[in-house]
Amino acid sequence: DEDDDEITAKNGESSGTPNGNPCNGIVQVTLDHPPEAVKLLLEYCYTNRVHSLGHEAFTKASRYADPKDVGFLAAKDSGPVSPFKKHSWPNGGLPDVSLHVALAGIALAEEAHMPRLSLMCEIAASQLVDPKNVIDVLSACQLQQQKTGNRLPLLRKAAILDCVMANGSVGVEKLYESTSFKTNLEEKSSLVIPSLLEGAVEVLPTNMKTKEFQKKKDNMSEENEALFRELDKCDNNERANERARWRSKATVDRRVEVAFGPDEISEPLPYLAFSSTVNSGRGPKRKGRSGSGDGDFYRGVIARRNIRRKITKKDGL
């Protein structure tokens, strides 16, 4: 009897069911993914769409017929059926899942060999990237590339453009000043740094001599010049206001009172008296030909005229 009890206990432990009572027809599967990601996979398998990933993920991951082959009306009616109208999607068409659920959905879809579901989760994740989770996104891109070869270019591009290079060098400095960013970068440096470099190479244009790139460059220079002119204008206004504030009589009296005492305010300030006599830096007015100088001028003209007349008479005689 004791031997039979030991055999029964061993069978119960091997079956994986509680109390050693095996249930026929039940298959237990251990998952390494969160239940939310499994829910996305099951919804996609049953309906061929996942509305919680948002409108953009549904539209960009769908395939439509070419209007040149089947016609415009037929191409419009082809493709998967949207669960909502264009302006009736919940949450304004944005994803209803978190970033970590979208990343887990990518890993599960890649493991299940479902590229369309992986693309939908990638598009949804690219809309959820922010400076707080950009390290997780870059490390997930590099890790997924090492596992399955999928570089997740849309997600990596969104992380580089929207977070790392959004505000140029100033944005990079502010991002590195964050304590969480610096800590996560040091912990995941083996994954983040290669992903960051590859993403920067993918974002930068290969040919910078095209007309389109030159046009963008000219527009950026014009915008920068306009911004600098606006900043200079604001700086000049602030300096003018500061000068007017420090030169006001109340300010001068207060500074004199602090420096020399309240009795000095009643006495006239020498530089104020000097400034009033100088006539604001302008010299004395130049005298015109009107006034006392006009008589002398006309008297000289008449004298010269009389002299010429006398000389003419003598020559005539």
Residue pairs with C-beta under 8 A, 6 or more apart in sequence:
8 20
9 20
11 20
11 22
12 19
12 20
12 21
12 22
13 20
15 22
16 28
17 23
31 38
33 104
33 107
33 108
34 100
34 101
34 104
36 97
36 101
36 104
37 101
37 104
37 105
37 107
37 108
38 108
40 50
40 52
40 53
40 97
40 101
40 105
40 108
40 117
40 121
41 105
41 108
41 109
41 112
41 114
41 117
43 49
43 50
43 52
44 50
44 114
44 117
44 120
47 83
48 80
49 58
49 80
49 82
49 83
50 57
50 58
50 117
50 120
51 58
51 83
51 84
51 89
51 90
52 95
52 96
52 97
53 95
53 96
53 97
53 102
53 105
53 120
53 121
53 123
53 124
54 89
54 91
54 93
54 94
54 95
54 96
54 123
54 124
54 127
55 84
55 86
55 89
55 93
55 94
56 93
56 123
56 124
56 127
57 95
57 119
57 120
57 121
57 123
57 124
58 80
58 82
58 83
58 120
60 119
60 123
61 116
61 119
61 120
61 123
62 79
62 80
63 79
64 75
64 78
64 79
65 74
65 75
65 78
65 79
66 75
67 74
67 75
69 75
70 78
84 90
90 96
94 127
95 102
95 124
95 127
95 128
97 105
97 124
98 128
99 125
99 128
99 129
99 133
99 136
99 137
100 136
102 121
102 122
102 124
102 125
102 128
103 121
103 125
103 136
103 137
103 140
105 117
105 118
105 121
105 124
106 118
106 121
106 122
106 125
106 140
106 144
106 152
107 144
107 147
109 115
109 117
109 118
109 121
110 118
110 144
110 147
110 148
110 150
118 150
119 154
122 152
122 154
122 155
123 154
125 137
125 155
126 154
126 155
126 157
126 158
126 159
127 158
129 137
129 155
129 158
129 159
129 162
129 163
130 162
130 163
131 163
131 175
131 178
131 181
132 180
134 159
134 163
134 164
134 175
134 181
135 181
135 184
135 185
135 188
135 192
136 184
137 155
137 156
137 158
137 159
138 156
138 159
138 191
138 192
138 195
138 196
138 199
139 188
139 191
139 192
139 195
140 152
140 155
141 151
141 152
141 155
141 156
141 159
141 195
141 199
142 191
142 192
142 194
142 195
143 191
144 150
144 151
144 152
145 151
145 152
145 195
151 198
153 202
156 195
156 198
156 199
156 202
157 199
157 202
157 203
159 199
160 196
160 199
160 200
160 202
160 203
161 203
163 175
164 171
164 172
164 175
164 196
164 199
164 200
165 171
165 172
165 200
165 203
167 174
175 181
176 182
184 192
185 192
205 213
207 213
245 251
252 269
253 265
256 264
256 265
256 269
257 264
257 265
287 293
289 297
